[in-house]
Amino acid sequence: MSDEPSIEYSPSAITDAYGPVGRALLQLSKLAAIGGGLIFVALVCMSIVSIVGRKLFAFSLTGDVEVLQMGAAFASASFFAYCHMIHGDVKVDFFTAHMAPRKVALLDAFGSLTIGLFGALIAWRTAVGAASLKEVHETSAMLGWPVWVAQALMVPGFVLLSVAGFYMCGHLLRLASGKFK
C-alpha cells in the first residue's frame, strides 16, 4: 500500500487542488464574471426604463436595443472562463459515469485543451473582426457608436477562456497522473 494521498475526482476536489496560479486565475475569472453580471443588471435596468417609459409615458431611450446588443455580447464573453474553472460546463456523462476516475480526468483534460484552443481561435478572430470594423469606421445606426469597440471588449473574455482551458488541461493531467479515490 502506498503512502501517497489519494485525490477524489470531483469538481470541488479539483478546485481545492489548484496551485497559486490556478487560484489567481480563478479569482480573475470570478471578477470578470461579476463584472459581466453587473453589466447585465445595468442592461436590464435600462431596458425596464425604456419599456416602462414607452408604454406609460410615450418616452423611450434612443438606441436601447443597440446598447443591449453591444453590452450583452461583452458581458456574455466574461462568464466563460469562470464557468470552466468551476466545472460549470455542460457535460454528458452517460458514457463516463462508470469509467475509472483517471480516464475521466484524461477525457476532461482533452476537453479543456479543446476549450483552450477554441478560446484562442475565437479571441483571435474577434480581434481581427474588431480591427476590420475599426478600419471601415462602422457605427451603430441610432447612436453612431463605433461597433468595433463592443467587439474588441469581448476579446479579453475569450483570452481568459483560452488561458483557463489550457490551465485546466495541465491541472487535470497532473491529477490524472496521481491517485484517485
Secondary structure as GFF3:
##gff-version 3
##sequence-region A 1 181
A	DSSP	alpha_helix	11	16	.	.	.	ID=ss1
A	DSSP	alpha_helix	20	56	.	.	.	ID=ss2
A	DSSP	alpha_helix	64	77	.	.	.	ID=ss3
A	DSSP	alpha_helix	80	85	.	.	.	ID=ss4
A	DSSP	alpha_helix	101	135	.	.	.	ID=ss5
A	DSSP	alpha_helix	147	152	.	.	.	ID=ss6
A	DSSP	alpha_helix	155	176	.	.	.	ID=ss7
###
